[in-house]
Amino acid sequence: MSASSPRSPTFCRTFMSDVEPLFKKLCLVGLGLIGSSIARAARATSAVGQIAALDASPQVLARVRELAIADDASGDVASALNGADLVILCTPVGAIGEVARQIAPHLERGAVLSDVGSVKGSVIAQVAPHVPQGVHFIPAHPLAGTEYSGPEAGFATLFENRWCILTPPDAEGEAVEELAEFWKRLGAKVETMTSEHHDLALAVTSHLPHLIAFNIVGTAANLEQVTQSEVIKFSASGFRDFTRIAASDPTMWRDIFLANKGAVLDMLGRFDADLKSLQRMIETDDGQGLFDLFTRTRAIRRGIVEQGQDTAAPDFGRPHDERK
Ligand code: NAP
């Protein structure tokens, strides 16, 4: 989508200043990549009237004030939550239960409480016991991100044309609609499913690929016959793409694997069986088997590009200036 297309935050800032906010006040807890991107996008699209920021780190709050991406980043829990009708928890999954316990006494009746955690079953188990009566807890997961962290890493267009999955309890129809509208205003496409299904689907599409990337880059780094400098110098695009994923935030990914243990181990078992089958094809010179598999995997890539989830440009559009 171009910077001035009707749904982009640039367009929205210019032409949507008179659009009604969907929520009076948004309180974000955890102003890293995702939290700061929500702040930027919510302001650019006038999705909320006011934005308050809470974070465990005074340095992060100081940076949020410098970047001017929230109206209040004083760090005072009671004033940040005062009047907030939308509260989104954007901390690592491992910290989310404790955060919910701390903010619970300040949540206002009728408020929508949500999160962006990459695992839903564990987040629900940690947060739900602290949710006061009259507060609508709607777990969410925007499928958008980069390998960078912190408030500087965020940007307003991060969620454009990306999916945001909601895993609501049955009884929360109206609040689900309101939260879905909020994510759509930020440019996302919204889908609803159970937390169990989410955790299984994401184990295949996100958690397993990250685990494989961490493992491949770790194996290369441990190979004694190939020096570290050779790994960096000769990194062909295949390996280089794995290093991008393997550079993701260590805290976040530690928490994801521990929080989604069952589904990840299940998928790892299937992956292991498929790898053994590939190994057998190579050992037995089964060229047809290899060709058929690679033909199927190529079709999946085409489908992703056709659905607008990635660029069709060769090598992800990286510049290939031969003089360099
Ligand atoms: P991030 O850039 O590291 O930001 C997390 C922020 O939360 C940091 O500012 C951190 O402060 C703060 N924090 C940690 N513990 C806290 C606590 N107890 N109370 C208040 N603030 C606390 O991480 P992120 O990439 O934005 O990820 C945040 C959440 O989004 C995670 O649950 C992750 O699973 C989910 N998510 C991430 C992606 C992605 O690609 N990055 C995509 C979708 C969803 P410190 O820096 O001082 O620890």
Boltz pocket constraint, residues with backbone or C-beta under 6 A from the ligand:
constraints:
  - pocket:
      binder: B
      contacts: [[A, 29], [A, 30], [A, 31], [A, 32], [A, 33], [A, 34], [A, 35], [A, 54], [A, 55], [A, 56], [A, 57], [A, 60], [A, 89], [A, 90], [A, 91], [A, 92], [A, 93], [A, 95], [A, 98], [A, 99], [A, 116], [A, 117], [A, 118], [A, 119], [A, 141], [A, 142], [A, 143], [A, 144], [A, 145], [A, 146], [A, 147], [A, 148], [A, 149], [A, 150], [A, 151], [A, 249], [A, 252]]
      max_distance: 6.0
